[in-house]
Amino acid sequence: MALPLEGYRVLDLSVWQQGSYASAMLADMGADVIKIESYSNPDPGRTTLAAGSSERNAYFHSLNRGKRSILLDLKAEAGQEVFWRLVQTADVFHNNMRGGVLERLGITFERLQAANPGCIMSSATGWGHLGPDRTTGSMDTLAQARGGFMSVTGEGADGPPTMAGFPQADHVGAIVSGYGIVLALLHRERGGEAQEVNTSLFGSQIAIQTFNITGALWANEMRPRMTHQERRPTWNHFQGGDGKWFMIGALPADKWWVTFCEVMGAPDLALPPYVTAEDRQARNAEVIARMDAIFMTRTRDEWVDAFQARDLLVQPVLDWIEVGGDPQAWANGYMVEVPDEHGRLWPMVGSPVHLSKTPAQIARQAPAFGQHTEEVLLELGYSWEELTSLRQRGAFGDSSQ
């Protein structure tokens, strides 16, 4: 059975994560994603942030899986000629260029419409396509900062703001961008009208904190960051005797508290003066200190198993290596194995969306630089002689650089 986006073509002029992960998700669902680079402007992810000692660049392969790569210099007349011919075959033109870049290249929604009225234009920017900062540069951490995320992340009201330990804003922005593209495709299928899709890192950060920001505005008050000692006993992280951590996330607190105390071997913590959540809140530091001491007597996994045996809401804090070995992740396709060009299987993060009839597939790992240039252009109807001429006219950029 065909995948949901099979038969759709996406021209992908994106780099780094926000743009590239969005189009990778579309490729997972069957879209023909054509990644546009040039000799003079390769995706910097090919050589930047390669994963430690791994022989393969996990960064680039994760973000560009399933795509085809072509070389096309959009600053050259010949490159523009090929690009606009490609546009005539495309359903989506997707980019995460800084505001103003596309205009300088002569690429606008109006011109796309003239070339192909059915082509959707997706722009994933830093701060949005409108307003005074539409052309201001952005990076993941800057969006975490301005979007409010860092203001509530960290330990304690007096501690410094803390960014996420991974490019959270980029990836949330990518998911929002992919969502917007699919909505625009659905609208076009129903009404036959293509449109612009504008998303941003900034807007995505605001969106994932929807009730938090709304609540702060309604109350005109910010809730301070709390320390471990200040957080509620049943909504807190704790360390086992082996140094590993686990998380308790049980609400409403009073419903579960007696059972927690039984498992901890501390039935007295369920008696006065600790009976209600309000009682415990008044003695929070005392209760947390007692729990900290108890949890040091067994390992993380022993505590997790003991709590889960009583159906309590507790999970281990896993590191990335442990996540990659979690059978639950593999059972749901959140982790998959993808062959390289030699048939060797590599573990990779898969799609978070499972469709019962047409599940996502990572068809292949990321393409080599310009790997599919000739293949795609021959599909467009160019002859080998025309490809040679295009190369001589600088359509693919200067290979001597």
C-alpha positions as CSV (number, residue, x, y, z in Angstrom):
1,M,0.0,0.0,0.0
2,A,1.3,3.4,-0.9
3,L,2.6,5.7,1.9
4,P,0.4,8.8,2.6
5,L,2.7,11.2,0.8
6,E,3.8,9.0,-2.0
7,G,3.6,10.9,-5.3
8,Y,4.2,14.3,-3.7
9,R,7.4,16.1,-4.5
10,V,9.1,18.5,-2.1
11,L,11.9,20.8,-3.1
12,D,14.0,21.2,0.0
13,L,16.2,24.3,0.4
14,S,16.9,23.9,4.1
15,V,19.9,23.4,6.3
16,W,20.6,22.6,10.0
17,Q,17.7,21.1,11.9
18,Q,14.4,23.1,11.9
19,G,14.0,22.9,8.1
20,S,15.8,19.6,7.5
21,Y,13.9,17.5,10.1
22,A,10.6,18.8,8.8
23,S,11.3,17.5,5.3
24,A,12.8,14.3,6.7
25,M,9.4,13.5,8.3
26,L,7.7,14.1,5.0
27,A,10.2,11.7,3.4
28,D,9.4,9.1,6.1
29,M,5.8,9.2,4.9
30,G,6.7,8.7,1.2
31,A,7.3,12.2,-0.2
32,D,10.1,12.5,-2.8
33,V,12.2,15.1,-1.1
34,I,14.9,16.7,-3.3
35,K,17.5,18.4,-1.2
36,I,19.1,21.3,-3.0
37,E,22.8,22.2,-2.4
38,S,25.6,23.5,-4.4
39,Y,29.4,23.2,-4.5
40,S,29.7,26.6,-3.0
41,N,26.9,26.2,-0.4
42,P,26.7,22.6,0.9
43,D,24.6,21.9,4.0
44,P,27.0,22.7,6.8
45,G,25.6,19.7,8.7
46,R,27.6,17.5,6.4
47,T,30.8,18.5,8.2
48,T,29.5,20.1,11.4
49,L,28.5,18.4,14.6
50,A,29.4,14.9,13.5
51,A,28.7,12.5,16.3
52,G,31.8,12.0,18.4
53,S,33.8,9.0,17.4
54,S,31.2,7.4,15.1
55,E,32.3,6.6,11.6
56,R,29.1,8.1,10.3
57,N,27.7,11.6,10.8
58,A,24.6,10.9,12.9
59,Y,23.6,14.5,12.8
60,F,23.3,14.7,9.0
61,H,22.0,11.2,8.4
62,S,19.2,11.7,11.0
63,L,18.0,15.0,9.5
64,N,18.3,14.1,5.8
65,R,17.3,10.4,5.7
66,G,15.2,9.3,2.8
67,K,16.0,12.3,0.6
68,R,17.7,12.8,-2.8
69,S,20.5,15.3,-3.1
70,I,21.1,17.5,-6.2
71,L,23.6,20.3,-6.8
72,L,22.1,23.5,-8.0
73,D,23.6,27.0,-7.6
74,L,20.6,29.4,-7.3
75,K,22.9,32.4,-7.8
76,A,23.7,31.3,-11.3
77,E,21.4,31.9,-14.3
78,A,21.7,28.2,-15.3
79,G,20.9,27.1,-11.8
80,Q,17.8,29.3,-11.7
81,E,16.8,27.8,-15.1
82,V,16.8,24.3,-13.7
83,F,15.2,25.3,-10.4
84,W,12.1,26.8,-12.1
85,R,11.8,23.8,-14.3
86,L,11.8,21.7,-11.1
87,V,9.2,23.9,-9.5
88,Q,6.8,22.9,-12.3
89,T,7.0,19.3,-11.0
90,A,6.8,20.2,-7.3
91,D,4.0,20.1,-4.7
92,V,5.9,22.0,-2.0
93,F,8.9,24.3,-2.0
94,H,10.3,24.2,1.6
95,N,13.0,26.3,3.1
96,N,14.4,27.7,6.4
97,M,16.3,30.6,4.9
98,R,16.7,33.8,6.9
99,G,14.1,36.5,5.9
100,G,15.2,38.4,2.8
101,V,17.4,35.6,1.3
102,L,14.8,34.2,-1.0
103,E,13.8,37.6,-2.2
104,R,17.4,38.3,-3.2
105,L,17.3,35.1,-5.2
106,G,14.1,36.1,-6.9
107,I,12.1,33.3,-5.3
108,T,8.7,34.6,-4.1
109,F,5.3,32.9,-3.6
110,E,3.9,35.0,-6.5
111,R,6.6,33.8,-8.8
112,L,6.1,30.2,-7.6
113,Q,2.4,30.6,-8.4
114,A,3.1,31.8,-11.8
115,A,5.4,28.9,-12.5
116,N,3.1,26.3,-10.8
117,P,-0.2,27.4,-9.3
118,G,-0.3,24.1,-7.3
119,C,3.0,24.6,-5.5
120,I,2.9,25.3,-1.8
121,M,5.6,27.5,-0.3
122,S,6.8,26.6,3.2
123,S,9.1,29.0,5.1
124,A,10.4,28.0,8.6
125,T,12.0,31.1,9.9
126,G,13.4,32.3,13.3
127,W,11.0,34.9,14.4
128,G,8.1,34.8,11.9
129,H,7.5,36.3,8.5
130,L,6.0,39.5,9.8
131,G,7.1,42.2,12.2
132,P,10.3,44.1,12.9
133,D,12.5,41.0,13.3
134,R,11.4,39.1,10.2
135,T,15.0,39.3,8.8
136,T,16.8,38.9,12.1
137,G,18.9,35.8,12.4
138,S,18.1,33.1,14.9
139,M,19.4,29.8,16.4
140,D,17.8,27.2,18.6
141,T,19.0,28.6,21.9
142,L,18.0,32.1,21.0
143,A,14.4,30.9,20.5
144,Q,14.5,29.0,23.7
145,A,15.5,32.2,25.4
146,R,13.1,34.7,23.8
147,G,10.3,32.2,23.7
148,G,10.1,31.9,27.5
149,F,11.3,28.3,27.7
150,M,14.6,29.1,29.5
151,S,12.9,31.3,32.0
152,V,11.2,28.3,33.6
153,T,14.0,25.8,33.1
154,G,16.6,25.3,35.8
155,E,17.0,24.6,39.5
156,G,15.4,27.2,41.8
157,A,14.3,30.8,41.6
158,D,17.8,32.1,42.2
159,G,19.5,29.8,39.8
160,P,20.4,30.7,36.2
161,P,18.1,30.0,33.3
162,T,19.0,26.8,31.6
163,M,18.6,25.8,27.9
164,A,17.6,22.2,27.0
165,G,20.3,19.6,26.6
166,F,19.4,19.1,23.0
167,P,18.2,21.4,20.2
168,Q,14.6,21.5,21.5
169,A,13.4,24.6,19.7
170,D,14.7,23.4,16.3
171,H,12.9,20.1,16.5
172,V,9.7,21.4,17.9
173,G,9.8,24.0,15.1
174,A,10.4,21.3,12.6
175,I,7.4,19.3,13.8
176,V,5.2,22.4,13.6
177,S,6.5,23.1,10.1
178,G,5.7,19.6,8.9
179,Y,2.3,19.9,10.4
180,G,1.7,23.1,8.5
181,I,2.8,21.6,5.2
182,V,0.5,18.6,5.5
183,L,-2.4,21.0,6.4
184,A,-1.7,23.0,3.3
185,L,-1.6,19.9,1.1
186,L,-4.9,18.7,2.6
187,H,-6.5,22.1,1.9
188,R,-5.1,22.1,-1.7
189,E,-6.6,18.6,-2.2
190,R,-10.0,19.8,-1.1
191,G,-10.0,23.2,-2.7
192,G,-7.3,23.1,-5.4
193,E,-5.6,26.2,-3.9
194,A,-2.0,26.4,-2.9
195,Q,-0.9,28.7,-0.2
196,E,2.1,29.9,1.9
197,V,3.0,28.1,5.1
198,N,4.9,30.3,7.6
199,T,6.2,28.9,10.8
200,S,9.0,29.9,13.1
201,L,11.2,28.8,16.1
202,F,9.7,31.7,18.1
203,G,6.1,30.8,17.4
204,S,6.7,27.1,18.1
205,Q,8.3,27.8,21.5
206,I,5.3,30.0,22.5
207,A,2.9,27.3,21.2
208,I,4.3,24.5,23.3
209,Q,3.9,26.6,26.5
210,T,0.3,27.4,25.6
211,F,-1.5,27.2,29.0
212,N,1.6,28.3,30.9
213,I,2.0,31.6,29.1
214,T,-1.8,32.1,29.0
215,G,-2.1,31.5,32.7
216,A,0.8,33.8,33.5
217,L,-0.8,36.6,31.5
218,W,-4.2,36.1,33.1
219,A,-2.7,36.1,36.6
220,N,-0.1,38.7,35.7
221,E,2.3,36.6,37.7
222,M,5.3,34.2,36.9
223,R,5.5,31.0,38.8
224,P,9.1,30.7,40.1
225,R,11.4,27.8,39.3
226,M,11.6,25.3,42.1
227,T,14.4,23.2,43.6
228,H,14.2,19.5,44.2
229,Q,13.6,20.3,47.9
230,E,10.7,22.6,47.0
231,R,8.9,20.3,44.5
232,R,6.1,18.0,45.7
233,P,7.0,14.5,46.8
234,T,4.8,12.9,44.1
235,W,6.0,15.3,41.3
236,N,9.8,15.1,41.7
237,H,13.0,13.4,40.7
238,F,15.0,11.2,43.0
239,Q,18.3,9.4,43.0
240,G,18.8,5.7,43.7
241,G,21.7,4.2,45.5
242,D,23.5,3.5,42.2
243,G,23.6,7.2,41.3
244,K,20.8,6.8,38.7
245,W,17.7,8.9,38.7
246,F,14.0,8.2,38.4
247,M,10.9,10.5,38.2
248,I,7.7,10.3,40.1
249,G,4.7,11.9,38.3
250,A,1.6,11.0,40.2
251,L,-1.5,13.3,40.4
252,P,-3.7,13.7,42.3
253,A,-1.1,13.3,45.0
254,D,-3.4,12.2,47.8
255,K,-4.8,9.3,45.8
256,W,-1.4,7.6,45.6
257,W,0.4,8.7,48.7
258,V,-0.5,5.9,51.1
259,T,0.7,3.3,48.5
260,F,3.9,5.2,47.9
261,C,4.6,5.2,51.7
262,E,4.0,1.4,51.8
263,V,6.4,0.7,49.0
264,M,9.0,3.0,50.6
265,G,8.6,1.2,53.9
266,A,7.7,4.4,55.6
267,P,4.0,4.1,56.6
268,D,4.4,6.8,59.2
269,L,4.7,9.4,56.3
270,A,1.0,8.6,55.6
271,L,0.0,9.5,59.1
272,P,-0.5,13.0,60.7
273,P,1.0,15.5,60.1
274,Y,1.6,14.2,56.5
275,V,-1.9,13.0,55.5
276,T,-2.8,15.6,52.8
277,A,-0.9,17.3,50.1
278,E,-1.3,20.6,52.0
279,D,0.1,19.0,55.1
280,R,3.1,17.7,53.2
281,Q,3.6,21.0,51.4
282,A,4.0,22.7,54.8
283,R,6.8,20.2,55.7
284,N,8.1,19.7,52.2
285,A,11.8,19.9,52.8
286,E,11.5,17.4,55.7
287,V,9.5,14.9,53.6
288,I,11.9,15.2,50.6
289,A,14.9,14.7,52.8
290,R,13.4,11.6,54.3
291,M,12.6,10.2,50.8
292,D,16.1,11.0,49.6
293,A,17.6,9.0,52.4
294,I,15.2,6.1,51.8
295,F,15.9,5.9,48.0
296,M,19.6,5.7,48.6
297,T,19.1,2.2,50.0
298,R,18.2,0.6,46.6
299,T,19.1,1.1,43.0
300,R,17.1,3.1,40.6
301,D,15.7,0.1,38.7
302,E,14.8,-1.7,41.9
303,W,12.8,1.3,43.1
304,V,11.1,1.7,39.6
305,D,10.2,-2.0,39.6
306,A,8.8,-1.9,43.1
307,F,6.7,1.2,42.4
308,Q,5.4,-0.1,39.0
309,A,4.5,-3.4,40.6
310,R,1.9,-1.4,42.6
311,D,0.8,0.5,39.5
312,L,2.4,3.7,40.6
313,L,3.4,6.4,38.1
314,V,7.2,6.2,38.2
315,Q,9.7,6.0,35.3
316,P,13.5,5.9,35.1
317,V,15.4,8.9,33.9
318,L,17.2,7.2,30.9
319,D,20.2,8.6,29.1
320,W,20.3,8.4,25.3
321,I,22.1,5.1,25.2
322,E,19.5,3.6,27.5
323,V,16.7,5.0,25.3
324,G,18.2,3.3,22.3
325,G,18.0,0.0,24.1
326,D,14.5,0.4,25.4
327,P,12.2,-2.4,24.1
328,Q,9.2,-0.1,24.3
329,A,10.9,2.3,21.8
330,W,11.6,-0.6,19.4
331,A,8.1,-2.1,19.7
332,N,6.5,1.2,18.6
333,G,9.0,2.0,15.8
334,Y,10.4,5.0,17.7
335,M,13.7,3.2,17.2
336,V,14.5,1.4,13.9
337,E,17.4,0.0,12.0
338,V,18.2,1.5,8.6
339,P,20.7,0.0,6.1
340,D,23.6,2.0,4.7
341,E,24.8,1.7,1.1
342,H,26.7,-1.5,2.0
343,G,23.6,-3.1,3.7
344,R,24.9,-2.6,7.2
345,L,22.2,-1.8,9.7
346,W,22.4,1.3,11.9
347,P,20.0,2.1,14.8
348,M,18.2,5.4,14.2
349,V,15.3,7.3,15.7
350,G,12.2,6.5,13.6
351,S,8.8,8.3,13.2
352,P,6.8,9.2,16.3
353,V,3.6,8.7,14.3
354,H,2.3,5.2,13.7
355,L,-0.3,4.7,11.0
356,S,-1.9,1.3,11.2
357,K,-2.3,0.9,7.4
358,T,0.6,2.9,6.1
359,P,3.4,3.1,8.7
360,A,6.3,5.4,8.1
361,Q,9.4,4.1,6.5
362,I,13.0,5.4,6.4
363,A,13.8,4.3,2.9
364,R,17.5,5.0,3.2
365,Q,20.0,7.1,5.0
366,A,21.0,10.5,3.9
367,P,22.3,11.0,0.4
368,A,25.9,11.7,-0.6
369,F,26.6,15.2,-1.7
370,G,24.9,15.7,-5.1
371,Q,24.3,12.0,-5.4
372,H,21.1,12.3,-7.4
373,T,21.8,15.3,-9.6
374,E,21.9,13.5,-12.8
375,E,19.1,11.2,-11.9
376,V,16.7,14.0,-11.1
377,L,17.6,16.1,-14.1
378,L,17.3,13.2,-16.5
379,E,13.8,12.7,-15.0
380,L,13.0,16.3,-15.9
381,G,13.8,15.6,-19.5
382,Y,17.3,17.0,-19.8
383,S,19.7,15.1,-22.1
384,W,23.3,14.2,-21.2
385,E,24.5,16.9,-23.6
386,E,22.3,19.5,-21.8
387,L,23.7,18.4,-18.4
388,T,27.2,19.0,-19.7
389,S,26.2,22.4,-20.9
390,L,24.5,23.3,-17.6
391,R,27.7,22.3,-15.7
392,Q,29.8,24.5,-17.9
393,R,27.4,27.4,-17.3
394,G,27.8,27.0,-13.5
395,A,24.4,25.5,-12.8
396,F,25.8,23.4,-10.0
397,G,28.2,25.8,-8.5
398,D,32.0,26.0,-8.8
399,S,33.4,22.5,-8.1
400,S,36.9,23.9,-7.8
401,Q,36.1,25.6,-4.5
